[in-house]
Amino acid sequence: PSCLTSEEAVAAARPHLDRGRPRAASAAILASVRERLEGKMAAACVRLAATSSSSSAGSLEPPAKKQKTGPAPTKVRVRQIFLLHWRGSGAKPVDPIRRKPVERSPEDA
């Protein structure tokens, strides 16, 4: 059983997805769920787009790379990005890339 219906999840995410912001859409869904439940939660949004071959046919320049004509790949790589956050208690974690203390909240992460 889910705490959000599909319609409620779409309503929460749509404003962000329309602007091409899937991570913000995930945060909006989490915020909607957080109003009803407590505990650990996770959300993910994926943006898939079809490529159009008609746009390359109209240009006079040759394509920068040779088009792949073989079969579609059977495996897809997925990259997970975990953002550090600070709950407001204890020492602030340090971002290893930027070497700065992390100040974002769990909702922002």
Backbone torsions as a table, in degrees:
resi	resn	phi	psi	omega
1	PRO	NA	132.8	-179.0
2	SER	-99.4	149.9	179.1
3	CYS	-86.4	-12.8	176.1
4	LEU	-122.1	139.3	172.8
5	THR	-78.4	165.2	178.1
6	SER	-59.7	-39.8	-179.7
7	GLU	-64.3	-39.5	179.7
8	GLU	-68.3	-39.1	178.6
9	ALA	-65.5	-42.1	178.9
10	VAL	-65.4	-41.2	179.7
11	ALA	-62.9	-36.8	179.5
12	ALA	-72.3	-36.7	-173.8
13	ALA	-89.3	-27.6	-171.5
14	ARG	-54.0	-45.0	-179.0
15	PRO	-57.8	-34.9	-179.1
16	HIS	-79.9	-38.8	179.8
17	LEU	-67.0	-34.1	178.0
18	ASP	-63.5	-26.7	178.8
19	ARG	-95.9	8.4	177.6
20	GLY	73.3	35.3	-177.5
21	ARG	-122.9	77.3	-177.1
22	PRO	-65.0	-32.6	179.2
23	ARG	-67.8	-38.5	176.5
24	ALA	-67.1	-33.9	176.5
25	ALA	-64.1	-40.6	177.2
26	SER	-61.7	-42.5	179.0
27	ALA	-64.3	-37.5	178.7
28	ALA	-66.6	-39.1	177.2
29	ILE	-65.2	-43.4	178.1
30	LEU	-62.1	-39.7	178.8
31	ALA	-63.4	-38.2	177.8
32	SER	-66.0	-40.2	179.4
33	VAL	-70.5	-38.9	-177.8
34	ARG	-61.0	-26.4	177.0
35	GLU	-66.8	-22.9	-174.9
36	ARG	-108.9	-28.5	-174.8
37	LEU	-127.9	162.5	173.7
38	GLU	-121.8	162.2	177.4
39	GLY	110.3	-170.7	-178.3
40	LYS	-77.2	136.8	-180.0
41	MET	-141.6	158.3	176.1
42	ALA	-147.6	149.8	176.0
43	ALA	-143.3	153.0	178.0
44	ALA	-144.8	142.6	174.3
45	CYS	-127.9	140.6	-179.8
46	VAL	-121.0	138.6	178.4
47	ARG	-113.5	116.4	178.6
48	LEU	-113.3	138.2	179.5
49	ALA	-136.2	138.2	177.5
50	ALA	-82.7	145.0	176.5
51	THR	-90.8	146.3	-178.4
52	SER	-107.6	123.5	179.3
53	SER	-82.3	-14.1	-178.5
54	SER	-72.1	-26.8	-179.0
55	SER	-69.7	-34.0	179.7
56	SER	-78.2	-23.9	-179.3
57	ALA	-71.7	-27.2	-177.0
58	GLY	-81.7	-16.0	-177.9
59	SER	-84.4	152.7	-179.0
60	LEU	-88.3	-17.9	-178.8
61	GLU	-85.6	147.1	175.6
62	PRO	-70.2	154.7	179.8
63	PRO	-64.0	150.6	-178.2
64	ALA	-67.3	-33.3	178.9
65	LYS	-125.0	153.1	177.3
66	LYS	-70.0	131.8	179.7
67	GLN	-68.7	139.7	176.7
68	LYS	-78.5	130.6	-179.4
69	THR	-114.4	-0.5	-178.1
70	GLY	-77.2	-177.1	179.6
71	PRO	-67.5	160.0	179.8
72	ALA	-67.3	150.4	-179.5
73	PRO	-66.0	149.8	179.0
74	THR	-92.5	-13.3	178.9
75	LYS	-122.7	149.6	177.6
76	VAL	-128.9	131.7	177.1
77	ARG	-87.4	136.5	177.9
78	VAL	-120.0	130.7	180.0
79	ARG	-105.4	126.2	178.5
80	GLN	-98.6	135.4	179.2
81	ILE	-119.7	117.7	177.7
82	PHE	-107.5	127.5	-179.6
83	LEU	-101.6	134.0	176.8
84	LEU	-72.8	147.6	176.2
85	HIS	-142.5	166.1	-178.1
86	TRP	-129.0	126.9	-177.3
87	ARG	-83.3	-5.5	177.6
88	GLY	101.2	-2.1	177.3
89	SER	-127.6	148.4	-179.2
90	GLY	80.4	-175.1	-179.4
91	ALA	-73.4	144.2	178.4
92	LYS	-72.5	134.8	175.9
93	PRO	-70.7	156.8	-178.7
94	VAL	-107.9	129.9	176.2
95	ASP	-69.8	119.0	-175.9
96	PRO	-68.2	-22.4	-179.6
97	ILE	-81.7	-50.2	-175.7
98	ARG	-88.9	-14.0	-178.7
99	ARG	56.8	40.6	177.8
100	LYS	-128.8	152.6	177.0
101	PRO	-65.1	143.6	-179.5
102	VAL	-85.7	129.3	-177.6
103	GLU	-120.5	1.2	-176.9
104	ARG	-77.4	149.9	179.4
105	SER	-83.0	166.8	176.6
106	PRO	-58.4	-35.1	179.2
107	GLU	-66.7	-38.1	179.2
108	ASP	-72.3	-31.1	179.8
109	ALA	-71.5	NA	NA
